Amino acid sequence: MDFLLAFVLTGLVASSGWIVWGLARGWARTRDRRHQLRLARARSAAEVRRAEVREIELANETYQDFVRRHPET
């Protein structure tokens, strides 16, 4: 029993660096994924806003063109 406990403890000590490294790496990847997702959402929202502004600008240009071509008499 003591041998088994010593064997398990030695194995844990020997692999604890790899375990810590794996946990740290996993945490960093999760943090990076969340960051990339936030950036993608922000880009998407900005793109939608630009499209809405462009749609308003096109409608205004169309209206101004109509007014120029059809002046009221």
N, C-alpha and C positions, 0 to 999 in steps of 0.2 A: 504494500500500500504506500509506504514512504517513497519507494522507487517510482511508482506511478505518479505520485504528486510532484516529485522532483522533476520527472520527465515532462509533465505538463507545464510546470512552472518554467522550466528551461526553454521549452518551445514557445511559450508566450513571450518571454523576455527576448528571445532571438527574433521573433517575428513582430514585435511591437512597433519597431521602426517602420516596417512595411504597412502595418495596419494604420498607423498615424499618417503616413504619407498618402495612403489610399483615401482616408477620410478627408484629409486636407485637399486633395485633388478633386474629390467628389464635391466638396463644398465650393471650391473655386469654379468648377464647371457649372454648378447650379447657379451661382451668383452671376457668372457670365451670361448664361442663358436668360436669366431674368432681366439683365441689363439690355441684352440684344432685343428681347421682346418689348421692353419699354421704348427703345429707340425705334423699332418697327412701328409700334402704335403711334408714336409721335410723328413719324414720317407720313404714315397713312392719314392721320388727322390733318396734317399740313397740306397734303396733296388734295384732300377733299375740300379744304378751305380755298385752295388755289383754283380748283375746278369751279367752285361756286362763284368766286369772284370773276373768273373768266366768263362764266355763263351770264352774269349780270352785265359785264362789259359788252359782250356780244349783243345782248338784248338792247342795250343803250345805243350801240352803233347802228343796229337795225332800225331802231326808232328814229335816230337822227337822220339816217339815210332816207327813210320814208318821208320825214318832214322836209328835207331838202328837195326831194323829187316831186312832192305834192304840196306846194305852198297853198295856204288857204287864201282865197281871193276875196 
